[in-house]
């Protein structure tokens, strides 16, 4: 699950809520965090002025790396489209 809000600044910020209840093993939680941070770092130029919070759901830790990256890229694309619509209005 992803939540976003304008932060009034120029830089995007990322928050991660990866619970032990949804992803049992620490190695899986850390892998999800690492992949999420890297994906956000590569897309942050398109997300200027947003605070983004990622909340884990059950099954997220079981996704292989490329599938998790594809899900995140889809979310970043939808946020970038939302930002473009917001700038036009």
C-alpha positions in Angstrom: 0.0 0.0 0.0 1.3 3.4 -0.8 0.2 6.9 0.5 1.5 10.2 -0.8 1.0 13.8 0.0 2.6 17.1 -1.1 5.2 18.3 1.4 5.5 21.9 0.3 9.3 21.5 -0.4 11.4 20.6 -3.4 12.7 17.2 -2.3 10.7 13.9 -2.1 10.8 11.9 1.1 10.2 8.2 1.6 8.8 6.5 4.7 8.7 2.7 5.1 6.4 0.8 7.4 7.4 -2.8 7.0 5.9 -4.8 9.8 7.0 -8.1 11.2 3.4 -9.2 11.1 3.2 -9.0 7.3 6.8 -10.1 6.5 8.0 -12.6 9.1 11.7 -13.0 8.3 14.1 -10.1 9.0 16.1 -10.9 5.8 12.9 -10.5 3.7 12.0 -7.2 5.5 15.4 -5.9 4.8 15.4 -7.0 1.2 12.0 -5.2 0.6 13.4 -2.0 2.2 16.6 -2.1 0.2 14.8 -2.6 -3.1 12.2 0.0 -2.3 14.9 2.6 -1.3 16.9 1.9 -4.5 13.8 2.2 -6.7 12.8 5.4 -5.0 16.3 6.9 -5.4 16.1 6.2 -9.2 12.7 7.8 -9.6 12.9 10.7 -7.1 13.5 13.3 -9.8 9.9 12.7 -11.0 8.4 12.8 -7.5 9.6 16.3 -6.4 7.7 17.7 -3.4 6.0 14.5 -2.3 6.1 12.6 1.0 5.6 8.9 0.1 4.8 6.2 2.7 5.0 2.5 1.8 3.1 0.1 4.1 3.7 -3.6 3.7 1.0 -6.2 3.1 1.1 -9.9 3.5 2.9 -11.6 0.7 5.2 -8.7 -0.2 8.2 -10.5 1.1 7.6 -13.5 -1.1 7.8 -11.5 -4.3 11.1 -12.0 -6.2 13.2 -8.9 -6.7 12.2 -8.1 -10.3 8.5 -8.5 -9.6 8.8 -6.2 -6.5 10.7 -3.7 -8.6 8.0 -3.8 -11.3 5.2 -3.2 -8.7 7.2 -0.2 -7.3 7.8 1.2 -10.8 4.1 1.0 -11.5 3.4 3.0 -8.3 6.0 5.6 -9.1 4.6 6.1 -12.6 1.0 6.6 -11.2 2.4 9.1 -8.7 4.2 11.0 -11.4 1.0 11.2 -13.5 -0.8 12.4 -10.5 1.8 15.1 -10.0 1.4 16.2 -13.6 -2.3 16.5 -13.3 -1.9 18.4 -10.0 0.5 20.9 -11.7 -1.9 21.5 -14.6 -4.8 22.4 -12.3 
